[in-house]
Protein backbone atom coordinates (compact mmCIF):
# COMPACT_ATOMS: atom_id res chain seq x y z
CA UNK A 1 0.00 0.00 0.00
CA UNK A 2 1.61 3.25 -1.12
CA UNK A 3 0.22 6.31 0.63
CA UNK A 4 1.46 9.87 0.85
CA UNK A 5 2.70 10.24 4.41
CA UNK A 6 2.82 13.78 5.81
CA UNK A 7 4.51 14.90 9.02
CA UNK A 8 2.82 18.06 10.29
CA UNK A 9 5.85 19.18 12.28
CA UNK A 10 9.08 21.04 11.62
CA UNK A 11 10.92 19.00 14.29
CA UNK A 12 14.10 17.45 12.85
CA UNK A 13 14.00 14.83 15.64
CA UNK A 14 10.52 13.63 14.65
CA UNK A 15 11.51 13.41 11.00
CA UNK A 16 14.63 11.44 11.91
CA UNK A 17 12.64 9.02 14.07
CA UNK A 18 10.20 8.29 11.24
CA UNK A 19 13.05 7.79 8.79
CA UNK A 20 14.79 5.41 11.18
CA UNK A 21 11.54 3.45 11.35
CA UNK A 22 11.57 3.00 7.57
CA UNK A 23 9.10 5.77 6.79
CA UNK A 24 9.60 8.63 4.32
CA UNK A 25 7.22 11.44 5.27
CA UNK A 26 6.88 14.76 3.51
CA UNK A 27 7.20 17.63 6.01
CA UNK A 28 4.44 20.25 5.93
CA UNK A 29 4.55 22.80 8.77
CA UNK A 30 1.10 23.52 10.21
CA UNK A 31 1.52 27.14 11.26
CA UNK A 32 -0.77 26.55 14.27
CA UNK A 33 -0.54 29.18 17.01
CA UNK A 34 0.26 26.91 19.95
CA UNK A 35 -0.34 29.67 22.50
CA UNK A 36 -4.02 29.78 21.50
CA UNK A 37 -4.60 26.18 22.62
CA UNK A 38 -5.35 25.53 26.30
CA UNK A 39 -6.46 22.57 28.40
CA UNK A 40 -6.74 21.84 32.13
CA UNK A 41 -4.30 18.90 31.98
CA UNK A 42 -0.99 18.60 30.14
CA UNK A 43 -1.89 15.26 28.51
CA UNK A 44 -5.07 16.85 27.11
CA UNK A 45 -3.08 19.85 25.90
CA UNK A 46 -0.63 17.81 23.82
CA UNK A 47 -3.48 15.79 22.31
CA UNK A 48 -5.28 19.00 21.31
CA UNK A 49 -2.09 20.53 19.88
CA UNK A 50 -1.29 17.39 17.87
CA UNK A 51 -4.85 17.33 16.52
CA UNK A 52 -4.73 21.02 15.63
CA UNK A 53 -1.44 20.62 13.74
CA UNK A 54 -2.58 17.53 11.85
CA UNK A 55 -5.98 19.09 11.10
CA UNK A 56 -4.46 22.29 9.71
CA UNK A 57 -2.24 20.33 7.32
CA UNK A 58 -4.97 17.82 6.40
CA UNK A 59 -7.10 20.64 4.98
CA UNK A 60 -4.61 21.09 2.13
CA UNK A 61 -4.29 17.37 1.36
CA UNK A 62 -6.43 15.23 -0.95
CA UNK A 63 -5.10 11.72 -0.29
CA UNK A 64 -2.65 11.25 2.58
CA UNK A 65 -1.94 10.04 6.07
CA UNK A 66 -1.17 13.11 8.19
CA UNK A 67 0.72 12.76 11.46
CA UNK A 68 0.74 15.63 13.95
CA UNK A 69 2.64 15.60 17.24
CA UNK A 70 3.43 17.82 20.18
CA UNK A 71 5.44 17.32 23.37
CA UNK A 72 5.26 19.13 26.70
CA UNK A 73 7.04 18.33 29.97
CA UNK A 74 4.89 18.25 33.09
CA UNK A 75 6.92 19.14 36.17
CA UNK A 76 5.14 19.34 39.51
CA UNK A 77 1.82 19.85 37.76
CA UNK A 78 3.10 22.66 35.55
CA UNK A 79 3.31 22.53 31.74
CA UNK A 80 6.75 23.28 30.36
CA UNK A 81 7.07 23.79 26.63
CA UNK A 82 10.09 25.49 25.08
CA UNK A 83 11.72 28.02 27.42
CA UNK A 84 11.43 31.66 26.39
CA UNK A 85 15.11 32.44 26.93
CA UNK A 86 18.36 31.25 28.53
CA UNK A 87 17.40 32.63 31.94
CA UNK A 88 14.18 30.59 31.97
CA UNK A 89 16.02 27.46 30.82
CA UNK A 90 18.58 27.93 33.61
CA UNK A 91 15.85 28.35 36.24
CA UNK A 92 14.07 25.23 35.00
CA UNK A 93 17.19 23.12 35.18
CA UNK A 94 17.95 24.40 38.68
CA UNK A 95 14.45 23.24 39.71
CA UNK A 96 14.47 19.93 37.78
CA UNK A 97 17.98 18.78 38.80
CA UNK A 98 17.85 15.51 40.74
CA UNK A 99 14.07 15.32 40.34
CA UNK A 100 11.70 13.86 37.75
CA UNK A 101 8.95 15.01 35.42
CA UNK A 102 6.60 13.45 32.89
CA UNK A 103 7.11 14.09 29.19
CA UNK A 104 3.76 13.89 27.39
CA UNK A 105 3.77 13.43 23.61
CA UNK A 106 0.44 13.78 21.84
CA UNK A 107 -0.05 12.25 18.40
CA UNK A 108 -2.84 12.58 15.88
CA UNK A 109 -3.07 10.43 12.75
CA UNK A 110 -5.59 11.59 10.16
CA UNK A 111 -6.57 9.54 7.12
CA UNK A 112 -7.43 11.95 4.29
CA UNK A 113 -9.25 10.58 1.24
CA UNK A 114 -10.80 12.66 -1.54
CA UNK A 115 -9.97 15.81 0.42
CA UNK A 116 -11.86 14.71 3.53
CA UNK A 117 -10.67 13.31 6.85
CA UNK A 118 -12.34 9.90 6.86
CA UNK A 119 -10.76 8.46 10.01
CA UNK A 120 -8.62 9.73 12.86
CA UNK A 121 -6.81 8.41 15.90
CA UNK A 122 -5.45 10.60 18.71
CA UNK A 123 -3.29 9.29 21.51
CA UNK A 124 -0.77 10.33 24.17
CA UNK A 125 2.44 8.63 25.29
CA UNK A 126 3.63 9.67 28.76
CA UNK A 127 7.14 8.89 29.97
CA UNK A 128 8.72 9.61 33.36
CA UNK A 129 12.08 11.36 32.99
CA UNK A 130 14.58 11.36 35.89
CA UNK A 131 17.03 14.24 35.65
CA UNK A 132 20.64 14.26 36.83
CA UNK A 133 22.19 17.22 38.65
CA UNK A 134 24.56 19.03 36.29
CA UNK A 135 27.29 21.07 37.97
CA UNK A 136 27.00 24.86 37.53
CA UNK A 137 29.75 24.67 34.90
CA UNK A 138 28.05 21.84 33.01
CA UNK A 139 24.74 23.69 33.06
CA UNK A 140 26.24 26.91 31.72
CA UNK A 141 28.04 24.99 28.97
CA UNK A 142 24.78 23.28 28.01
CA UNK A 143 22.82 26.55 28.03
CA UNK A 144 25.50 28.17 25.85
CA UNK A 145 24.84 25.61 23.08
CA UNK A 146 21.30 26.96 22.62
CA UNK A 147 19.88 23.44 22.49
CA UNK A 148 17.65 23.76 25.59
CA UNK A 149 15.84 26.74 24.04
CA UNK A 150 14.62 24.72 21.05
CA UNK A 151 12.92 21.83 22.85
CA UNK A 152 10.08 21.10 25.26
CA UNK A 153 11.28 20.90 28.84
CA UNK A 154 14.68 22.41 27.97
CA UNK A 155 16.33 19.02 27.44
CA UNK A 156 16.89 16.37 24.79
CA UNK A 157 17.41 12.63 24.94
CA UNK A 158 18.96 12.47 21.47
CA UNK A 159 21.40 15.38 21.75
CA UNK A 160 23.73 17.21 24.10
CA UNK A 161 21.26 16.96 26.98
CA UNK A 162 21.30 13.14 27.10
CA UNK A 163 24.07 12.87 29.75
CA UNK A 164 21.90 14.93 32.11
CA UNK A 165 19.04 12.40 32.05
CA UNK A 166 19.63 9.61 34.59
CA UNK A 167 16.91 7.29 33.29
CA UNK A 168 13.43 7.15 31.87
CA UNK A 169 10.37 5.00 32.57
CA UNK A 170 8.50 4.50 29.33
CA UNK A 171 8.99 5.06 25.63
CA UNK A 172 12.36 6.43 24.54
CA UNK A 173 11.11 7.59 21.12
CA UNK A 174 8.23 9.53 22.70
CA UNK A 175 10.75 11.60 24.68
CA UNK A 176 12.68 12.29 21.49
CA UNK A 177 9.45 13.58 19.95
CA UNK A 178 7.30 10.84 18.40
CA UNK A 179 6.20 7.55 19.96
CA UNK A 180 6.83 4.88 17.34
CA UNK A 181 5.01 2.14 19.30
CA UNK A 182 1.99 4.44 19.64
CA UNK A 183 2.16 5.29 15.92
CA UNK A 184 2.08 1.58 15.07
CA UNK A 185 -0.99 1.13 17.32
CA UNK A 186 -2.71 4.19 15.85
CA UNK A 187 -2.22 2.93 12.31
CA UNK A 188 -3.59 -0.47 13.36
CA UNK A 189 -6.65 1.29 14.83
CA UNK A 190 -7.19 2.80 11.36
CA UNK A 191 -6.86 -0.61 9.70
CA UNK A 192 -3.28 -0.14 8.49
CA UNK A 193 0.01 -1.91 9.07
CA UNK A 194 3.10 0.22 9.69
CA UNK A 195 5.36 -2.15 7.77
CA UNK A 196 3.22 -1.60 4.65
CA UNK A 197 4.45 2.00 4.70
CA UNK A 198 8.15 1.09 4.78
CA UNK A 199 10.23 2.58 2.00
CA UNK A 200 12.11 -0.40 0.62
C-alpha positions in Angstrom: 0.0 0.0 0.0 1.6 3.2 -1.1 0.2 6.3 0.6 1.5 9.9 0.8 2.7 10.2 4.4 2.8 13.8 5.8 4.5 14.9 9.0 2.8 18.1 10.3 5.9 19.2 12.3 9.1 21.0 11.6 10.9 19.0 14.3 14.1 17.4 12.8 14.0 14.8 15.6 10.5 13.6 14.6 11.5 13.4 11.0 14.6 11.4 11.9 12.6 9.0 14.1 10.2 8.3 11.2 13.0 7.8 8.8 14.8 5.4 11.2 11.5 3.5 11.3 11.6 3.0 7.6 9.1 5.8 6.8 9.6 8.6 4.3 7.2 11.4 5.3 6.9 14.8 3.5 7.2 17.6 6.0 4.4 20.3 5.9 4.5 22.8 8.8 1.1 23.5 10.2 1.5 27.1 11.3 -0.8 26.6 14.3 -0.5 29.2 17.0 0.3 26.9 19.9 -0.3 29.7 22.5 -4.0 29.8 21.5 -4.6 26.2 22.6 -5.4 25.5 26.3 -6.5 22.6 28.4 -6.7 21.8 32.1 -4.3 18.9 32.0 -1.0 18.6 30.1 -1.9 15.3 28.5 -5.1 16.9 27.1 -3.1 19.9 25.9 -0.6 17.8 23.8 -3.5 15.8 22.3 -5.3 19.0 21.3 -2.1 20.5 19.9 -1.3 17.4 17.9 -4.9 17.3 16.5 -4.7 21.0 15.6 -1.4 20.6 13.7 -2.6 17.5 11.8 -6.0 19.1 11.1 -4.5 22.3 9.7 -2.2 20.3 7.3 -5.0 17.8 6.4 -7.1 20.6 5.0 -4.6 21.1 2.1 -4.3 17.4 1.4 -6.4 15.2 -1.0 -5.1 11.7 -0.3 -2.6 11.3 2.6 -1.9 10.0 6.1 -1.2 13.1 8.2 0.7 12.8 11.5 0.7 15.6 13.9 2.6 15.6 17.2 3.4 17.8 20.2 5.4 17.3 23.4 5.3 19.1 26.7 7.0 18.3 30.0 4.9 18.3 33.1 6.9 19.1 36.2 5.1 19.3 39.5 1.8 19.8 37.8 3.1 22.7 35.5 3.3 22.5 31.7 6.8 23.3 30.4 7.1 23.8 26.6 10.1 25.5 25.1 11.7 28.0 27.4 11.4 31.7 26.4 15.1 32.4 26.9 18.4 31.2 28.5 17.4 32.6 31.9 14.2 30.6 32.0 16.0 27.5 30.8 18.6 27.9 33.6 15.9 28.3 36.2 14.1 25.2 35.0 17.2 23.1 35.2 17.9 24.4 38.7 14.5 23.2 39.7 14.5 19.9 37.8 18.0 18.8 38.8 17.8 15.5 40.7 14.1 15.3 40.3 11.7 13.9 37.8 9.0 15.0 35.4 6.6 13.5 32.9 7.1 14.1 29.2 3.8 13.9 27.4 3.8 13.4 23.6 0.4 13.8 21.8 -0.1 12.2 18.4 -2.8 12.6 15.9 -3.1 10.4 12.8 -5.6 11.6 10.2 -6.6 9.5 7.1 -7.4 11.9 4.3 -9.2 10.6 1.2 -10.8 12.7 -1.5 -10.0 15.8 0.4 -11.9 14.7 3.5 -10.7 13.3 6.9 -12.3 9.9 6.9 -10.8 8.5 10.0 -8.6 9.7 12.9 -6.8 8.4 15.9 -5.4 10.6 18.7 -3.3 9.3 21.5 -0.8 10.3 24.2 2.4 8.6 25.3 3.6 9.7 28.8 7.1 8.9 30.0 8.7 9.6 33.4 12.1 11.4 33.0 14.6 11.4 35.9 17.0 14.2 35.7 20.6 14.3 36.8 22.2 17.2 38.7 24.6 19.0 36.3 27.3 21.1 38.0 27.0 24.9 37.5 29.8 24.7 34.9 28.0 21.8 33.0 24.7 23.7 33.1 26.2 26.9 31.7 28.0 25.0 29.0 24.8 23.3 28.0 22.8 26.5 28.0 25.5 28.2 25.8 24.8 25.6 23.1 21.3 27.0 22.6 19.9 23.4 22.5 17.6 23.8 25.6 15.8 26.7 24.0 14.6 24.7 21.1 12.9 21.8 22.9 10.1 21.1 25.3 11.3 20.9 28.8 14.7 22.4 28.0 16.3 19.0 27.4 16.9 16.4 24.8 17.4 12.6 24.9 19.0 12.5 21.5 21.4 15.4 21.8 23.7 17.2 24.1 21.3 17.0 27.0 21.3 13.1 27.1 24.1 12.9 29.7 21.9 14.9 32.1 19.0 12.4 32.1 19.6 9.6 34.6 16.9 7.3 33.3 13.4 7.2 31.9 10.4 5.0 32.6 8.5 4.5 29.3 9.0 5.1 25.6 12.4 6.4 24.5 11.1 7.6 21.1 8.2 9.5 22.7 10.7 11.6 24.7 12.7 12.3 21.5 9.4 13.6 20.0 7.3 10.8 18.4 6.2 7.6 20.0 6.8 4.9 17.3 5.0 2.1 19.3 2.0 4.4 19.6 2.2 5.3 15.9 2.1 1.6 15.1 -1.0 1.1 17.3 -2.7 4.2 15.9 -2.2 2.9 12.3 -3.6 -0.5 13.4 -6.7 1.3 14.8 -7.2 2.8 11.4 -6.9 -0.6 9.7 -3.3 -0.1 8.5 0.0 -1.9 9.1 3.1 0.2 9.7 5.4 -2.2 7.8 3.2 -1.6 4.7 4.5 2.0 4.7 8.1 1.1 4.8 10.2 2.6 2.0 12.1 -0.4 0.6 
